[in-house]
Amino acid sequence: MKNPSTITAQEFEQRFDDGEDITHYIDETSIHRPGLESRRVNVDFPEWIIQKLDLQSKLVGLSRQSLIKLWVSERIQQEHQNHKSLTGSFR
């Protein structure tokens, strides 16, 4: 007899396509998002930058770390767009 929590990939896809709740078929311990794993880096800032970061983070309601990650992400996306518009591609 087949385990009720085990189905074939085809059955899984069909149930998903039919709008059924398929979450009980997923092993959440094995889920990962490729390319989004965290990696620790250390950056030294002068005291005045730390003070400005702390002030800004309080104003927007984010932690210092979240604000830095947000700003770095925004800048990388901006540079990516600038490079694409100048060269027509990005490598």
N, C-alpha and C positions, 0 to 999 in steps of 0.2 A: 504494500500500500504506500502511496506517495505521501511524503510529509506535507501537511496542509500549508506550511509556510514556505515551501519550495515550489517554484513554478519555472517553466522554461522561459527563455528570453522572448520567444514569440508570444507566449501567454502574457508575460509582463508588459510587452509593448502594446498588445491588444487592450489590456485592461487600462493602461495609461491613456491610450487613444480614446477609449470609451469614457474617460473621465472618472474612473474608479479611484478610490484611495489606495495607493500602492505602497504607502510608507511602511507598512508592517512587513513588506518583502525586502526592505533595504537594511543592510548591515551598516548602521551609522558609524561604527568604529573603523570602517575601511574607507570612509569618504575623505577625500582630500582635493584641493583645488590646485592643480599644477601651475607653477609660476607665481603663486600667491603665498608660499610658505614664508614665514618671517625669518629674518636673519639679523642678528644684533650687530650694530656698528656704533663706534664711539666717536663723538665729535666734540671738540673743545671750543667753547665760545667765551669771548670776553664777558666780564660781569655785566657791563652795560647792555649787552644783547640779551643776556638771561633776564635782566630786569624788564626789558621791553617785551620779551616773549611772555613773561609771566603776566604783565599788565594786559597785553592783547588777549592772552588765553582766558583771563577772567572776563574780559569784555564780551567775548564771543561764546563763553561757556564751554570751552574745551580744555583738556589737559595740555600742558606744554608739549608733550610728545605728540598728541593728536594734531595740534596746530602745526608743528614742524612737518609731520608727515603730509598733512593737507597742503601746506605751502610748497613743499618739494614736489609733490605729485602735480599740483597745478602748474608749476614752472616747467617741469619735464614735458607736460602736455603742450604748453605754450611753445617751448623750443621745438618740439616735434612738428607742430603746425607751421612755425616760422620756417623751419628747414624744408618742409614739404613744399611750401609756397615758393621758396627760392630755387629749389632744384627739381621739383616735380616728383620727387620720391624721397624715401627715408630708408637708410640701411642701418 
